[in-house]
Amino acid sequence: METQLSEYIGVVILALAATAFALGSIGASIFVGKLANRNRKSSRLPIKDTPYECGMLPTGHANARLSVKFYLVALLFVLFDIEAVFLYPWAAVYKNMLAGGLTVVFFSMLTFLGVLFVGWLYAVKKAAFEWKE
């Protein structure tokens, strides 16, 4: 009789293979880099240490401030994304739960959606969805 731990042998082998591949790639990169630079007598160029942005030299300050609207929209996206993450599995098994007589599940989801709707109304009232400055 097999134990449950024997079911995970494939996962362990995959994790070991992935780790070996990652470490092997890093090691090969270091080795090839040292071989390529062995015959080079010049020092490192300053242009090599600048950030790469689509082939153009970077302009402006790297720590530029973003508008608060950006963060607000990001938080609203996370809020409604989490709603979808919770709502989809609930909807997938709702018919089976209803057959068991669990009407509490329906009202708990209505409460969850009600709280999110109040949050959405608050965001609309504060003009969080308006992009005009």
Secondary structure, DSSP 8 states (H G I E B T S, - for coil): ---GGGGGHHHHHHHHHHHHHHHHHHHHHHHHHHHHHSS--S---GGGGS--BTTB---S-TT----HHHHHHHHHHHHHHHHHHHHHHHHHHHHHHHHTT-HHHHHHHHHHHHHHHHHHHHHHHTTTT----
